[in-house]
């Protein structure tokens, strides 16, 4: 859920590696048609001192508060007051400070109404009582239930109750090999038919022998798609436990599975033979030219990936598109359990997901300052405007659906994303969220061990000995206890 939209690209790429350089399908419904709204400047400006109009506080992550926030807010408030009788106070935390800001806000019960979150904290925050159960309120917002497939809502349910609205976007996960066009056309012209690491082995090695920069450029996070596209971690995080997307019947030890070990052996060979940059395991941010990387997105994102790399690129899909609780929960908006305006907050989310102007204002910034509507071959599009204040800093993927936003000039919208969602391979554990209350200490210990070994294993720097050492340490920390408990819960869930 970036790339056609440059700012969104930058956000989306943190999900994969270094975006341009190394890093049965569920029932779905077509997106509802957006409400064509375009408020005029003559609309009454909301009176900020009117105490009868509630102001909803919404915490999001991004690049900090936009420079033109006040003028943007005045236009948004006037429209929201007329439509649903609310004003909006968006507080944008910076990327580096977001974890601390979110944690303090939630744990100290600071006043707020809406909060961006994702799979990394959603379950634990629900269990501590931070977010409201909105199950019974969903009947009041048909715009949301008509838009978002029930499978996607189910993925956010805990104990049969709904505590958050997933952002319906690239809610499945598709990874792509992103090739430097000149390199791949010269030394691996069969790239379009290559969809696994084994498929690209010979071609990547041939490229490496003919260029003077890394064929595959990685940072210390390595190539997470080796496991992420094959096994659903089901909200457990990086602890080496998952269930196979294709035909899995139980949770297993991921780093002992033949398909994962085969890919890791390829990485080890590439590292040994200089195909991967040798310092990958100690590189926090990999920058520079490369021949191939892996990025999450959709084919149309190639334009932005190429701009990021500084050259034209082409893509081929890596393995299957997959759908799980984790992929759906990459962006969720929750309502505070302490909010005095829960229904109003939910109606705001309904408007964000059905009203194209509201969505555009959140996505692109202030109409007339950050962007304007233009006609492109008879189709309404958004044209970004040049500004000298750093531009719009809200992150679009944190807010709502992609499918009602007006596409930018040069973009055909997000039909490719919708097709990926509809054809994704769904996890056998879709909708199952383990209760980690009794195994929380073991999970924390095992996750810490994985973090110690991750850079060695996922970059190919360490060999099988590193994998064996990691598994032994994990087992000493309670790995098998976690695995047994999760499978017991999963079997009970399936039986019901």
Order of alpha helices (4+ residues) and beta strands (2+ residues): alpha-beta-alpha-beta-alpha-beta-alpha-alpha-alpha-beta-beta-beta-beta-alpha-alpha-alpha-beta-beta-beta-alpha-beta-alpha-beta-alpha-beta-alpha-alpha-beta-beta-alpha-beta-alpha-alpha-alpha
